């Protein structure tokens, strides 16, 4: 696909921003507590000031009115540039839900807040409801003026940075598990809500959430009561493609770092990149990245233009998510191997690339679940 002049300008601008703000290891280490913190509020605020956080938000709500392709290009370049803005993924997922299902009052408040730099989080998973999201048990009981929420959530991305949480809770329990789920907006500082970061191999990316008699006013119901499952499913294509775009950025950054190292490092009187055994492995990585990029851009264009059937789009987005995230992981594994001890050393950053590349194969629907979606679409049930 040929990018427009505006899209190429966006790419160039984001690359320049990343080089200026955190283009050296020293800059990035200072902004991320030496790699422990994946989100930096100051960097995130600068992106908002430059208008990038509202890239896919309509102009009437303070955004620039771009589409899904523009949003995916933004994510690709930010992840290629190692931008410490972890909350942007969950924020844009939440924005997509507000655009489709919120009231006009909610859109004016929340989409404008997102465009102006307010991070958002969405809370779906529970200890007994991960890939089986229909098993959600966190309860939102009807009370006078709204809902009372009790229960636990887990693996909630960026909740510790969030302005508010978009909670998926059970408002009704019947014989059909997919019914009776609703979405509620809960400010992060609400009484009765406790947010506890989970220490992971990638840092504190996700959180446990505990709700104890949390009152949520009626006007914070997003969409229709009981329609939460449908609302979640409506956003899956976009969520998968954003995850794929992030993985593409990771893969390209890892490849760039590896290539620079292979050209500089010498053994036996020559650069190690000049040995055929190494050259061919690097060539294979270049092939994988370019093929993955072509797949991603093609799928994003089809989803944005709705140019094929809904069932075909679901299959394509699942295929794209699996391919791109596993490409990122493969490139990072090869990067560690080809750099030898330096690939394993924290100083050079390749081991961090590997740790980061594992996560996208799990979030936005594990790749195992994506394979279930793909195989079912092929009639294998």
N, C-alpha and C positions, 0 to 999 in steps of 0.2 A: 504493500500500500504506500502511496506517495503522501507524505505529510504536507499539510498546508504551510504557507509562509508563517502564519500565526502560531501553528504548533511547533515548528522548528524554532521560532523565536522564544517560545515558552521553554523548550529544552535548553537552549543556549543560556537563557536567563537563570534557570535553576542551577545549571552547572556552575555558572559564575557565582551565584549566591553560595553554593556549597564550598567552592574553592576559597572564597573570601572569608567566610564565617568559621569554617572548621576543616580547612584543606590540609592542615598538617596534623601529625600525630599528637603534637603538644597541645594544639588548640582543642582537638577532640577529647583528649584525656581530661583537660580542665573542665570542659562542659559536661562530661559524663561521669565524673568521679572515677576516672581511670577505667571506664567501661562498665561500671556497676549500674549507672542510671541510663535508661534508654530514652528518657524524655527530658528535655530542657525547656522550661517555660519561656526563657528569654528568646531562644531561637524560634519557638512556636509563635510567640507574639510578633516577631519580625515577619514571619511568613504571613500572618494575618494583616499586618500593616501594608504589605506589598500586594495584598489581594488574592493570594494563592489559596487560602483556606476556603474561600467562597467560590472556587473555580467552577463547581457544578451546581451552584445555588442560583436560582433565578434573580435577575437584577432587582426586582421589586422587593426582595428581602435582603439586599445588600451584597449579593454575589455578582459574578461576572457573566452568568448565564451560559457557561460552557456545558459540554456533554460528557458522557461516560469516557470517551476516548481521551479528552483533555485531562480528566481526573486520573486515568490510568497512566498517562504520560508523566503527570506530576509525581505520582507514587513511584514510578520506575526510576525517575531521575533523583528523587530524594533518597531512595534506598541505594542507588548507585553511588551517591555522594556521602553515604553513611550519616545522613541527617539524624540527629537525636530527637526525633519527633514521633515517638512510638504511638501516641494517642491519635494520630491522624487517621489511622485505619478504622478504628472503632467510631471516631467522630463522623467520618463520611458514610459509614454504614447507618448510623443513626439519622444523619441528614437525609439519606435516601428514603427511610421510613417516614420521616416527617413530610417530605415532599409528596409522598403518595397518599398518606392516610390522616394527617393531622388536620385540625380545624384551621380556619384562616387566622384566628387569634394565636394559636399555637405556632403556626408557621412564622408569623411576624416576630414572635418572641424568640423562638429557638433557632430558626435558620439564620436570623440576624446575629444572634449570639455566636453561632458557629463561625459565620463569616468574620466576625470580629475577634475570634481567637479563643472562644470558650471550648475546652476539650469535652468530649462526651464519651460515655461508655454504654455498652449494652450488655445486659446480664441474662444469660439463657441457661448455661450449664449448672448442674447440681451434682452432689456426690453420687446420686443414683440416676442421673439424667445427663449423660454426655452426648454420645452419638445418638442415643435413644432420647431425643429431646421431648418426645411426646409423653415421657414419664415424669415431667415436671410436677413437683409436689408443693413448692413454695406457694403458700395460700394467701390470696387477697380476698378477704371476706367483706361483703357489703355491710356498711354501717351508715348511720345518719351522716349525710354530706359527703360520702366517699367510700373509701376502702381501708381496712386494717390489714396490714401485711405481717406475716410471720413465716420464718423459714430460713434456709441457708442457700446461698449460691456459691459457685466456685469457678476458678479459671476465668475470672472477669478481667478482660484486658483494660489496662490504664485507668481503673476505677479510682486509684489513689490520686490521680491528677484531675479527675473529672469535675466539671461544673454540675452535672447531674447524671443519673443512671436511668436508662430506659430498661425497665424491669419487665420480664415476661413471667407472669405468675398465673396460677390457676384460680379462676373466679367461679368455676363450676366443675363438678366431677360427675361424669356419667359413664355410660357403657363404652362410649367412643373416646379414646384418649386424646385425639387430636382436637376435640371440641373443648370449649370451656377455658381456653387460655386467652389472656388479655395483656395489653401493654400499658404500663403506667410510668409516668415520669416522676422520678424521685430526686430532689436536690441532694447532693452528696453530703451536705451538712445536716440532714434531717435527723431529728431526735429519734433514737431507737435503731439507727443504722450504724453498724460497725464495719469498717473496711480494714482488712489485714492483708498486706502484701505477702505473696508466696515467693520464697527464695528459689530461683531456678538456675539452670546452667547458663541462661542468658541474662541473668540479673532479675530484678523485681519487675517483671512484665505483667503479671497477672495477680489476682486477689481472691481471697475468700470474703464473702459478704454475709453478714448476719442481720436479720430483720426481727426486731422484737416489738410487737404492737406499734408498728410504724403507720401513722395515719397519712393517707394520700387523698387529697381533695378530689371530688368528682371531675373537676375540669382538667385534671392531669391524666385522665384516661385518653390514650392515643389510639385513634381508630375506633372500631366498634367493639363493645364488650363481647367476649367469646370468640372473636375473630383473629386472635393473636397468631395462631398457626398459619392461617392463610397469609397474614401480613408478613410473617417471617419468610415463607416460601417465595413470596413475590420479590423479595430482595436478594435471593440466593445467587442469581446469575451475576449481578453486579458485585457482590461480595467475593465470589470465586475469582472474578476477573481482576479485582483489585489485589487479591492475594497473589495471583499470577504475575501481575505487573510488578509488585514488590519483589517477587522471586527473580524476575528477569533483571531488575536492577541489581540485586545481590549477585547474581551469576556474572553479570558484566563487570561489576567492581572486582570480584574475586579473580576473574580472568585478567583484568587489567593489572592487578597487583602481581599476579603470578608471572605474566609476560615480562613486566619490568624486572622482576627478580631474575628470571632465566636469562635475560640479556646482560645483566650486570655480574652475576656470580660466575666465577671461573674455576675450572678444575682441569687438570692435565693440560694446562696451557691454552685453554679455549673456553668460551662461554658454555655453560651446561645446556643452554637452549640450542646449541649447534649439533648436539648428538642426535642421531636419527631416532633412537628410542624415545627421546624426549619430544623432539619436533613432531612426531606423528601423533603422540598423545595430545599435544597441544592443538594440533590441527583438528583432531576429533572433537575437542571441546569447542573450538570455534564453529564447527559444523553444527553441533548441538545447540549452541546459543542462537545462531542465525535461524535455524529451523524453528526453534521455540519462539523467537520473536515474530516470525512470519505467521505462525499459528495463532499467537496471542493477538496480533493486530487484526488478523482476519476475523477472529471470533468476536473481538470487541466491536468491530464495524458491523457485523451481522446482528449482534444484540442491540446496538444503538439504533440501527435502522429497522429492526424487527423484520429482517429480510428472509427469514425462513420460519418454519412452524415452531410454536412454543416448546414442543417436546424435543425437537431437534436442537434448539438453543440450550435446553437443559443438558443434553448429552454433550454438546460442544463445550460448554463452560466447564463441565466436569473433566472432560478430556484435557482441556487447556490448563486447568488448575493442577492436575496430576503431572502433566508433562513439564510445566514450567517449574514447579516446586522441586521435582526430582532432578531436573537439570541443574538447578542451583545447588542442590546437595551433592550431586556428582562432581560438579566443577570444584566445590570446596574440598571434597575428599581428595581429588587429584591434586589440588593446590597444596594441601598438607603433605602429601606423599612426595611430590616433585621438589618441594622445598626442603625435604628432609627434616633435620633437627630445627631449622629455622621456621619451618611450617608449624612446628609444635610449640615454639617459643611465643610467649605473650607479646614480646617486644615488636614482632613483625606483623601481628594482626591477622595472620591467616587462620589461626586457631579460633579467633573470634568470628571470622567469616563462616567457619564450619558450624560453630554453635548457633549462629543466627540462621543458617540455612536449614537447620533441622526443624525449627518451629513451624514454618509454613506448610510442611507436609502434615501437620497435626491440626492447626487452626483453620477456620472457615470450612469445616467439615473435613475430617481426616481423609487421606487418600484411599484408605480402605473403603470408607463410605462412598467416595466418588466412584470407585470401581463397581460398587453395588448399583449405583445409579446408571452407570454406563452399560453394564451387563443387562440390567432390567430393560433399558431402552432398546436393546438388541433382541429382546424376546426371551431372554434366559432368566426364567423366574422359578 
